[in-house]
Amino acid sequence: MRLHSPSMSELHAFMTAARLGSFTLAADALCVTQGAVSRAIARLEAHFGQPLMRRNAHGLTLTDTGRKLYEGGLAPLQAIEALSAELRADDRRLRLTLASVPTLASAWLVPRLPDFHRRHPDIQLGFAAYRRNEDFSGATPDASILSGVAGQWPGWDADYVIGREMVVICSPARLALRRAAGRWDRPIDLLGEPLLFHSNGPDNWAQWFDAAGVQRDALQLASGFEQVSILVRAVMADMGIAVLQRCLVHDDLQAGRVASPFPELRIAIARGYHLCAPLQRRDHYALACFRQWLLETARQDPESGTP
């Protein structure tokens, strides 16, 4: 059967230009060049064998044929757009794009994801690039795991996940030497050590000492590091001691790559990792499933630091 209807791209170019009265505005709306709009309308006019619009000093005017096409095509095109949006939404309900602080993703989240996929095999989970100052202005991510304190993200859904519990780490050799010398019996003994820190949390040491009840003067911090992985490497190289989220260094502690002088001291600070998403994505099916799983998984972790 011979089709008499034009292509959708040509029809969209014509309808948008007719609605806005400008090839330039239509090009901006459709995210194409002005030349592409002009060529699409030219093909459409060739398809019907007659002009559909004319340019003049005041913009565009429709011919009688062009007006008939615009008025007759408006409702069907809107219906097709609405249906397309609905169908794409149905597809997206089973897809979730997530961003996360990279260290948390590699050290804690990713090793637990097989359980999520076993529970929700129908959901496709992907990762977008992490942005520390995420504002959800783009199409992705749907949600992001960010580091901060409760109340930091007004207007978003923000659920605490993990990361408030801190632990002091050092090289096993340093711990052995200090213990052999009869030192490091109390948290105050750490004040004489080089205090390494993460660039995003220079106040973590102060909060840790305060929570440990250590009376002190102003702290003199040593070297700062932008990445947790490099900070841990510096501790392994015995450059000093660091205080970090326990969930990030659990494997290193278990493997003996680093040690803790006070492993049983449970100290939590205000800062932690939160699952954040705009309020308008509250009904996103895949996100709702992931949030439920993530918070349940974190609550079961003894290192969650949940108050």
Helices and strands as residue ranges (DSSP letters): H 8-20, H 23-30, H 34-48, E 53-56, E 59-62, H 64-92, E 95-100, H 102-104, I 105-109, G 110-112, H 113-119, E 124-127, E 143-148, E 156-162, E 165-169, H 172-180, G 187-192, E 195-198, H 204-211, E 224-225, H 228-236, E 241-245, H 246-255, E 267-268, E 272-278, G 279-281, H 285-299
